[in-house]
């Protein structure tokens, strides 16, 4: 196994592809994780955290949809999720460049 912090940073930042294309925040990190988890040191840990975070965002977005009818709380939820989905991949990319473990808030554990 090789240590490749640059690829870990790219994997975290690949979640931001949605800002450009409108989709792919789950697909691109999933492909990078599945193809590199046996080759790059700590890719398995980082990849699982990213996939869990992206799946959690999908679940929270689905929860926000009916909450729109309840005093517009769903709209506030979408704004908060949007900020979180941009800020934390950048923060964790910086952590990955330093060799630190990623931490994503409100992340449910789908893949352990």
RODO-2510 file (C-alpha; in nm, 4 decimals, decimal comma):
residues 112
     n   res          X          Y          Z
     1     x     0,0000     0,0000     0,0000
     2     x     0,1195     0,3463    -0,0809
     3     x     0,0517     0,6659     0,1091
     4     x    -0,1154     0,9194    -0,1202
     5     x    -0,2569     1,2205     0,0633
     6     x    -0,3222     1,3999    -0,2660
     7     x    -0,5636     1,1294    -0,3791
     8     x    -0,7391     1,1460    -0,0423
     9     x    -0,7770     1,5225    -0,0851
    10     x    -0,9139     1,4740    -0,4371
    11     x    -1,1590     1,2148    -0,3067
    12     x    -1,2933     1,4582    -0,0468
    13     x    -1,3133     1,7441    -0,2966
    14     x    -1,4817     1,5212    -0,5556
    15     x    -1,8006     1,5606    -0,3526
    16     x    -1,8159     1,9199    -0,4782
    17     x    -1,8684     1,8025    -0,8382
    18     x    -2,2393     1,8599    -0,7748
    19     x    -2,1769     2,2350    -0,7751
    20     x    -2,0616     2,2089    -1,1373
    21     x    -2,2678     1,9269    -1,2874
    22     x    -2,5701     1,9013    -1,0583
    23     x    -2,5032     1,5369    -0,9717
    24     x    -2,2182     1,3021    -0,8878
    25     x    -2,1435     1,3863    -0,5253
    26     x    -2,2031     1,0232    -0,4327
    27     x    -2,0971     0,8547    -0,7559
    28     x    -1,7493     1,0003    -0,8077
    29     x    -1,6196     0,9396    -0,4508
    30     x    -1,7742     0,5901    -0,4628
    31     x    -1,5810     0,5042    -0,7791
    32     x    -1,2566     0,6452    -0,6369
    33     x    -1,3051     0,4558    -0,3118
    34     x    -1,3912     0,1227    -0,4764
    35     x    -1,0985     0,1352    -0,7184
    36     x    -0,8329     0,2597    -0,4744
    37     x    -0,9241     0,1193    -0,1323
    38     x    -0,6811    -0,1728    -0,1639
    39     x    -0,3994     0,0389    -0,3086
    40     x    -0,3886     0,3591    -0,1025
    41     x    -0,3251     0,3728     0,2713
    42     x    -0,6316     0,5038     0,4642
    43     x    -0,8478     0,5259     0,1495
    44     x    -1,0881     0,2709     0,2968
    45     x    -1,1468     0,4815     0,6089
    46     x    -1,1817     0,8081     0,4200
    47     x    -1,4016     0,6530     0,1521
    48     x    -1,6407     0,4988     0,4037
    49     x    -1,6741     0,8321     0,5836
    50     x    -1,7474     1,0124     0,2566
    51     x    -2,0066     0,7579     0,1409
    52     x    -2,1765     0,7593     0,4830
    53     x    -2,1855     1,1401     0,4735
    54     x    -2,3353     1,1527     0,1243
    55     x    -2,5983     0,8882     0,2045
    56     x    -2,6835     1,0788     0,5232
    57     x    -2,7322     1,3988     0,3234
    58     x    -2,9737     1,2153     0,0938
    59     x    -3,1736     1,0882     0,3921
    60     x    -3,1838     1,4343     0,5502
    61     x    -3,2981     1,5899     0,2217
    62     x    -3,5801     1,3363     0,2005
    63     x    -3,6803     1,4288     0,5560
    64     x    -3,6799     1,8004     0,4665
    65     x    -3,9300     1,7561     0,1828
    66     x    -4,2384     1,6993     0,4021
    67     x    -4,1091     1,9540     0,6535
    68     x    -4,1613     2,2286     0,3936
    69     x    -4,5319     2,2074     0,4710
    70     x    -4,4613     2,2592     0,8410
    71     x    -4,3941     2,6342     0,8598
    72     x    -4,1247     2,6095     0,5928
    73     x    -3,8799     2,4277     0,8212
    74     x    -3,7774     2,2106     0,5285
    75     x    -3,6453     2,5134     0,3412
    76     x    -3,4286     2,6052     0,6379
    77     x    -3,3122     2,2434     0,6509
    78     x    -3,2149     2,2539     0,2819
    79     x    -3,0107     2,5705     0,3369
    80     x    -2,8294     2,4185     0,6347
    81     x    -2,7629     2,0940     0,4468
    82     x    -2,6332     2,2925     0,1503
    83     x    -2,3830     2,4792     0,3660
    84     x    -2,2740     2,1599     0,5415
    85     x    -2,2327     1,9757     0,2100
    86     x    -1,9909     2,2425     0,0850
    87     x    -1,7972     2,3293     0,4004
    88     x    -1,7159     1,9870     0,5429
    89     x    -1,5658     1,8306     0,2286
    90     x    -1,3266     2,1278     0,2142
    91     x    -1,2435     2,1015     0,5862
    92     x    -1,1831     1,7273     0,5582
    93     x    -0,9719     1,7711     0,2439
    94     x    -0,7455     1,9986     0,4466
    95     x    -0,7361     1,7400     0,7252
    96     x    -0,6534     1,4655     0,4744
    97     x    -0,3641     1,6700     0,3371
    98     x    -0,2223     1,6815     0,6909
    99     x    -0,2734     1,3066     0,7387
   100     x    -0,5579     1,3449     0,9890
   101     x    -0,8758     1,1377     1,0020
   102     x    -1,1938     1,2907     0,8569
   103     x    -1,4956     1,3796     1,0681
   104     x    -1,8350     1,4509     0,9169
   105     x    -2,1134     1,5811     1,1431
   106     x    -2,4558     1,4176     1,1508
   107     x    -2,3229     1,1273     0,9477
   108     x    -2,5194     0,8054     0,9862
   109     x    -2,3243     0,4809     0,9793
   110     x    -2,4431     0,2928     0,6704
   111     x    -2,1074     0,1351     0,5859
   112     x    -1,8808     0,0309     0,8691
***
